[in-house]
Amino acid sequence: MRKTLTLLRKYVFALLAVLAAVVSIGIACKTSPAGRNQLILLDDAEMNRMGEEAFAEIKSQTPIENNPVINAYVRCIVNTLLTVTNDSTGVTSWEVVVFRDETANAFALPGGKVGVHTGILPVARTADQLAAVLGHEIGHVIARHGNERVSQATAGQTVLGAVGSVVEDETIMGAIGAGAQFGVLLPFSREHESEADIIGQELMAQAGFDPTASVTLWMNMAQNSSGAPPEIMSTHPSHDTRISDLRGHLQKTIPMYQAAIATRGRPNCHL
């Protein structure tokens, strides 16, 4: 009888912990710029602090490109995109750094930090194509995708910890924990990547960059990354999926682009 009561108490406490987690999750629900419900548990200020610290570490470990022409070109594109960016994460100024790195990459971190590898320039061959890359990366930040990943991990650990106090079988708990942790440690999800693609295409169009260049960019990416894994094995959408989705969204962004160039003209960003 005593053993039964002890088990019941464990289940009750576990249930209360899970309910508390669910309530906190409900309170922390936000909406992304694309209209999707999100779980956001961390303050923007905390995410911005982490982004600033990470960026400082990257700068200390990676050579910085000092070519003034390249730097002016990249900053011109970022600054033009920022004029139409509706950022509510508390960033007052953005820092842009070009890194001397031959990998085709760019990134943006919470706190308004943008990094561009010189290796992306042969792939994003025009200002419009580079605007597609940078609009995508800025899209991750303003949509709070990093915060969402951390929040999902935090909520997952809270619920798993509560259940773990009841489940005595370490083998089962290990299997659940391994699966959840593997998911948490992966890069941005397909949903995040697809959402950032759309946000980025809209930002570039509103800023006066040709949104059709986002499609061309991913054609270039496909050529540049031969042997990419099948979509089912990756957290990122396949190149074909991205091209198809971006092409389908042009019916919305081409009118945005036409309106932008009619009122503000084309951005004057060039190498």
N, C-alpha and C positions, 0 to 999 in steps of 0.2 A: 504493500500500500504506500509506504514511504517513498519507495523508488518511483512509483507511478506519479505521486505528487511532485517529486523532484523533476521528473521529465515534463510534467504539465507546466510547472513553473518556467522551465527552460523554454518551452514552446511559447508561452505567453510573453515572456520577455523578448524573445526573438520576434514575435509578431508585432509587439509594440515598437521595436527598433525598426522593423521594415515599414510599419505605418508612418513612423516619424520621418523616415527617409522619403517615403512617397509624398507626404505633406510638404516637405521642404522642396522636393522636386516640383510639385505643383506651384508653389509660391515663386520658384525661380524660372518659370517658363517665360520665354521671350519670343519675339517674332523676328526672323531674319529679313533682310531687304527684299528677298524673293517671296516673302509671305509664309515661310515655313516655321512651324513651332520649334523652339529650341530650349534646351536645358542649359541655363547659364547660372553657375553658382558663385563664381569669383567676381570681385569688384574689378571694374576696368582699370583702376589705378594699380591693382596688384598685377594684372596681366601686363600692363604697360611697363611696370618696374622689371618684370621678368624679361620682357622683350629687350629693354634697354641693356640689361646685364648681359644677355646672350649676344647682342650686337657688339658690345664692347669687347667681349671675348673673341668673337669672330675677327674683328679688326686687329686684335693683337696677334692673331695667328695666321692671317692671310695677307699676302702682299696687296697693296692698294695701287690702283692705276692712277698716275698723276697727269696723264695726257689731258691738257685743258680742253681740247676739241671734243674728245670722247666724253669727258665729264659734263661739258656744257650741253652736249647733245642729249645725254641721258636725263640730266636735270630738267631740260626744257620739256621733255615728254612727261616726266613725273609731275612737274609743276602745272602743266596744262591739264592733266588728268585731275589733279587735286582741286582745280577751280570748279569742277562739277561734282566733286565727291561729297556726299552727305555723311560725314563721319561724326558719330555721336559717342566715340570711345574716350573722349577727353584729351585727345592729342591737339596741341596748339601749334606745333611745327614739326615738319618731317625732315629727316636726315637721309640723304642719298649718297651712297658710296659705291664706286665702281672697283671691283676686285680683279686683280690680274690672275685669272684662273681660266683655263681653256675648256672647262666643262660648260656645256650649254645650259646655264641655269640663271635664275633670278629669284628673289624671295622678298617678302615683306613681313615684318614682325610687329606685334603689338607695341605701342609706344611711338609709332610713326617712323619706323626704320626700314629703309629699302636698300637691298644689296643687289648689284647686277654684276655678273661675271662677264669678262670680255669675251668668253667663249660663246655667249648667246648671240653676239652680233653677226657672225656668219650665217646663223640660222634665221634670226629675225632680221631680215635684210633691209627693211625699210623702216621709217619712223612709224608708219601705221602698224606694221607687224610687231615692232617693239612695244608700241602702245597696247597691243592686245596682250602681250606677256605681262606688262606692268599693271595694266588694268585688272587682269586676273589675280595677280598677287595682292594688290591693294584690296580687291574684293574679298579675299580671305580675311583681311584685318577688319574691315568695316562690318563684315558679317559675323565677326567674333567666332570664327571657326576654331581658333586655338583655344579659346575659353570653353567652347562647347566640348572639345575633346577632353580637356582636363576635367570638366564637370561630369562628363559621362564616366570617366575613370573613377572619380571620387564617389559618385552615386553607386557605381558597380561594386566598389570595395566596401561601401557601407552596407549594402544589402547582402553581399556575400559573407561579410563578417558576421552579420546577424544570423544568417542561416547556418554558418559554420559553428556557432555556439550550440546548435542543436544536433547537427549531423556529426556523428562520432567517426564515421568511416572516412579516414584520411585519403583513401584512394579516390573516392567519389569527389570529395572536396578539392583534391588536387587536380582532377580532370576538369572540374568546373572553373577553378581558378586559373589553370593554364590557358583554357580557351578564352576566358575573358581578358586575361593579361595580354595574350597574343593580339587580340583585337585592338586593345588600347595602344599598344606599342607601334602599330602600323601607322603610316603617314595619313594625311587627310583622306577621308573616305571618298568613294565615288560620288556620293551625294554632295559633299563639300566641293569637290573638283568641278562637278557639273554646274553647281550653283555659282562658283567663282567665274567659270567660263561665261555665263550669262551676264552676271554683274559687270565683268570686265568689258564685254562687248557693248553693253549699254553705256558704260563710262566713256569708252573711247569714241563712240558715236556722238554722245552729247558734247564731247570736247572738240569735235571736228576732225577726228581721225576716221578713215574709211573702215567701217566694220567688216567689209568683205575680206579685209586683210587678216582677220582672225581665222578664217577658213584656210587661206593660203599659208598662214603660219603653221597650222597643224599638218598641212601637207608636207611642209618643210621638215617638221618634227618627225613625221613618219619616215621620211627618207633618211633622216639623221640617226634614227634609232632602229636599225634593222635588227631583227631577232627579238623584238619586244615580246614578252609573255602574253598568252591569250588573256582576254578580259576577265575570264572567270578566275584566273590566278593572280590578279592584280587589284589593288584598291583604287587604281585610277581607271577611268573609262578608256577603252581602246581608242586609238587615233581615229578609226572609222566612225565610232560612236560620237566622238567629240565633233568631228567635221560635220556629220549629219545634223547634230543638235544645233551647232552654231549656224549652219546654213539655214535651218528651219527658223531660227530666231531673227534672221535678217529682215523678214517682213515687218518686224517692229522697229529694228534699229536703223534701217536705211532712212525712213522718214525723220528719225531723230538726227541723223547725220546731215541730211539735207537742210533741216531747220537750223542746225548749228552753223554750217558754213554760210548760210544766207544771212545770219546775224553777226557772226564773229569772224568769218573767213577761216581759211585753213591754217593750222598751227605752223609756225616757221621754225621747225626743228630739223636740223640736218647736220651731217658729218662734213 
